[in-house]
């Protein structure tokens, strides 16, 4: 199926005759159809092959109005407070995790519909930077840290293994006399 010729209304027969999809596949299909509908409504003369990261960013900002996550503004007294004691007028937005998952599904759907891997607008650097900025701002706003788990260095791994070996030797030495039967 060619990306340039995708029309969600033509897929009705396909949906009715298709086998039951997994939750992920259903979400991916729904997200793809939503994006195609957005492009056809806001950029009717543009094909999906002409779509760029700018259009994807517009789509993400459009979706923000349907969000359910409270994101405090910089001037809000609850900015950075994990559990605010009172309500405020700050907007509801799409959560970073939801946007990240959405982009992942759309990236896969674009390639499944014949899009070029190297030209995938959902995998563009601008999208990655946007998601990083959203994550950082939301974590500061809501008082939640999204710290990346660091890999342990080989040196630390060797030290840990050496400590475990010493621990096993000590443990084994304590049990050496435990198996001796005195008659």
N, C-alpha and C positions, 0 to 999 in steps of 0.2 A: 504494500500500500504506500503510495507516494505522499510525502508530507504536504506537498502543494495542493493535493486534491482531497484533503480530508474535510468532510462535512458531517458534523454530529448527527444531523437529521437522517442521513443515509444509513446510519448504523442500526436502525430500529430492527430490521430483519435479522441482522447479525446477532444482536443481543438476544432475541427470542429463540434463535436456533443454536446458540453457543452453549457449551457445557458450563456447569456452575463454576464460577471463578473463585479463587481464594480472596480473602479480605484485601490483601495487598493489591492483587490484580484489579479488583473492583474499585478500590480507591484510585489506583493509577488511571484506570479508564475514565472515572468520574472527573478527576483532576484535569486530564487531557481534554475532555469534552468541555469543561468549564473554561480552560484557557483558549480553546478554539472559538468558543462562543464569544469570549471577551474580545479576541482579535477581530472577529467578524463584526462585532458591534461598534468598536472604537476605531478600527482601521479597516473599513470594508473593502478597500481597493488593494489591500496588501495580502500577499500569499504568506504561508507559514515559512517558506524558504527565505523570505525577506525579513523575517523576524530577527531582532537583535537583542542584546542584553538590555538595551534601553526599554524595549517593549516589555521584557520580563520584569524589570524594576517597576514600571508603571502598573503592571498586573499585581505585583506584591503590595504596592501602596494602595491600590484599589481594594484588595482583600482586607487591608488593615481595618476598614470600617466595620467589618463583620467579626472582629476579634472579641475575645472574652477575658483577656488578661489585663488587669489594671497595671498601667505603666505610669508611674508618677513623673510629673514634670520637674525640672530642676528647681523651680521656685515653690514647689509643694512642701509643706512642713513634714510630710511623711516620706520624702525622697530618701531612699536608703534604709527605710524601716521595714523589717521583715514582715511583721504583723501589725499594721496600723491600728491604733485604738479607735479610730472614727472614720466615717466615709469622707471622701474628697471628690472634687470635680474632675479629676484627671481622667484621660480617655482610656477606653478599652481598646486593646490592640491584639493583633495576632501574636501568639507566643513564638519565641525564637525557635523552639524545638519543632513546632508545627510547620513553620516556614521552611526549616531545614529539611524536614521529611518531605514536604510538598515538592521542593526543588529536586530532591533525589528521585521522586516518582516521575516528575515531568521530564527530567533528564533521560531516564530510561525509556519513557514513552516516546520521546522525540526520536531516539535511535530506533525503536521498534517500528516507527511509522516511516522509516526510510531516511531520516535525517543523518547528515554527515557527522561523525564523531568529533572531528576537529572543528566543525562549525557550530556545535551545539550551543545555543545561546544560554541554556540553563547551567552550563558548566563554565561560563566565562568568568574571568577574574573579577569583573565588576560585581557579579552576583556573590561570589565568595567574600569580597570585601564588605558588601552590604550586609550579608548575614553575620559576619564578624562584628560589625558595628552595632547591629540590632542586639546581638547577644551581650556585648559589653555594656551597652546602655541599659538594657533590661536588668542585667545583673546588678548594676549600680543602683538603678531605680528601685528595685524590689528588695535589695539587701541580700541577694543570693549570689554566691560565687560559683562560676563555672570553671574551676581550675582544671587544667589539663593534667591527666595523670602522667607523670614523668617515668620514662624507662630507667631501670636501674642500670648503672654502668657495669661493665664487665669486672672492674676492680671491686665494686661493691658486691657483686654476685660471688666472686671468689672469696671475699671476706666472710660472707654469709655462709657459704659452703664450708669453709674452714671452721667457723664457729659451730656449725651443726655437727661436723665430724668430731670436734672436741667434746661436744655435748653427748654424742653417742658413745664415745669412749668412756666418759665419766659414768654414764648410765650403765654401760656394760660392765665396768669395773665394780659397781655396787652390786650387780647381780651375780658376779662370779661365785661368791660364797653361798649364795641363796640356793643353789642346786646341790650342794654337798650334804649328804646324809651322814650324820654321826651316829655310830652304833654303840 
